[in-house]
Amino acid sequence: MFILLLIVVMVLFCFFLCKKKTSLLKNTFFESGFNSLGNINLSLSIHFFFILLIFILFDLEMLFFLFFFFNYYNFIYMNIIIMLFILLTFFLEWKYVKLIWSL
């Protein structure tokens, strides 16, 4: 209880005694030392973003499960379930037409 009270007192002490200086310079964006030129809100194709997410998910699934297969080859039922899960997600993405490259 004493520790909690001490923390609250310290936070309140800092809140009331610290100097709060706001300026326009603090509220501007810092772009790696360069001033931003033009519009920084570039458009992004959602279709290719989904392709990227699918690729990352399948890549990570295969990476994690590949080591699992080699380490636990005695658990054949677990391996079959995991492979069925990967195939199911692949076919669902195929069914919802997320794997077509053309726009």
PyMOL commands that set and color helices and strands:
alter all, ss='L'
color gray80, all
select helices_A, chain A and resi 2-17+46-71+76-95
alter helices_A, ss='H'
color red, helices_A
deselect
rebuild
show_as cartoon
